[in-house]
Amino acid sequence: MTSPSRQFRAALALIAVRKSQWTFDKLAQELQVDAGLVKFCWRTLLENAWQLYPPRARSTTGHWQPDPSVKAMIALAAYRARSDRIGDIARQYGVSLQDVEHWRCILIRRADWLF
């Protein structure tokens, strides 16, 4: 059996991000793939997402920004959470709602580079 293509693995990871209300087992069942593959793709995204973000400590406006790995975790948490909880995530991590939404966009636009 050949390994799934990079595009397929990226698609699985992004579906797992966007379908936050679904368990990985349900995703696997709906997509007719092995649950282990969905979990592997998600784990790969989690482990490598920090590479998407520039390692600067301050934004252009001068306010504090977390390191890239924290930005990635905030973006992933925001995508896995319900849309009405994004403000809670921003407050939890002490960042602006605009930053969270910006990092979410970066994550989705560039996630396929990881695979």
Protein Blocks (a to p, Z undefined) as FASTA:
>chain_A
ZZddfklmmmmmmmmmmmmmbcfklmmmmnopafklmmmmmmmmmmmmmmmpccbfbdfk
opacddfklmmmmmmmmmmpcfklmmmmmmmnopafklmmmmmmmmmmmmmmmZZ
